[in-house]
Amino acid sequence: MLVPRPHLSNLLKREQHRLQLLSAPAGYGKTALVHEYLQGLEQPGQVVWLRLGGRAQTLESLNSALASAFGVAADAVLALLGSGKVGTE
């Protein structure tokens, strides 16, 4: 059963970034939320879904997973995302 979450979908739309991380335990509706969000976009662009297995990730392991998903070398991930640095907001 799909439970619409327009407030969360609208938040994702309002906070547009080249990379968005959505993290929650299994069964909390991440897939449904992303599906709802993408349905509301005119041109969703490239979407990559990474399963991190509930384990803590290092920057290197996350970068490697992104590189593999995008089909680029690990040192090209930040350039692909349009940033020359890693930071938090």
C-alpha positions in Angstrom: 0.0 0.0 0.0 1.4 3.3 -1.0 1.0 6.1 1.5 1.4 9.5 -0.2 3.8 11.9 1.5 3.4 15.1 -0.4 5.1 17.2 2.4 8.3 15.1 2.0 8.1 15.0 -1.8 7.7 18.8 -1.8 10.7 19.1 0.4 12.8 17.1 -2.0 11.5 19.3 -4.9 12.2 22.5 -3.0 15.7 21.5 -1.9 17.2 20.7 -5.4 20.8 19.4 -5.2 22.9 17.3 -7.6 23.2 14.7 -4.9 20.6 13.9 -2.3 20.9 11.3 0.4 17.8 9.6 1.7 18.4 7.4 4.7 15.9 5.5 6.8 15.4 1.9 8.1 13.8 -0.7 6.0 10.1 -0.3 5.5 9.9 3.4 6.1 8.9 4.2 2.5 12.1 5.4 0.9 11.3 3.8 -2.4 7.7 5.1 -2.4 8.9 8.6 -1.6 11.5 8.6 -4.4 8.9 7.3 -6.8 6.4 10.0 -5.8 9.1 12.6 -6.1 10.3 11.5 -9.6 6.7 11.3 -10.9 6.3 15.0 -10.1 9.4 16.1 -12.1 9.2 17.1 -15.7 12.7 15.8 -16.5 14.2 13.7 -13.6 17.7 13.4 -15.1 19.9 10.5 -14.0 18.8 8.7 -10.9 21.0 6.3 -9.0 19.8 4.1 -6.2 22.5 2.8 -3.9 21.9 0.2 -1.2 24.4 0.8 1.6 23.3 -2.2 3.6 22.8 -0.4 6.9 26.5 -0.1 7.4 28.5 3.0 8.1 30.3 4.2 5.0 33.6 6.0 4.6 33.8 8.8 2.1 36.0 6.5 0.0 33.5 3.6 -0.1 30.6 6.0 -0.9 32.7 7.6 -3.6 33.5 4.2 -5.1 29.9 3.1 -5.0 28.8 6.4 -6.8 31.6 6.0 -9.4 30.4 2.5 -10.1 26.8 3.5 -10.4 27.6 6.4 -12.7 30.1 4.4 -14.7 33.0 6.8 -14.1 36.4 6.7 -12.5 36.4 7.3 -8.7 38.3 10.6 -9.1 35.6 11.9 -11.5 32.6 11.7 -9.1 33.0 15.2 -7.6 33.4 16.8 -11.1 30.3 14.9 -12.3 28.3 16.3 -9.4 29.5 19.8 -10.3 31.6 20.4 -7.2 35.3 20.6 -6.5 34.9 19.9 -2.8 33.1 17.8 -0.3 31.0 19.7 2.3 27.9 19.7 4.3 25.0 22.0 4.4 
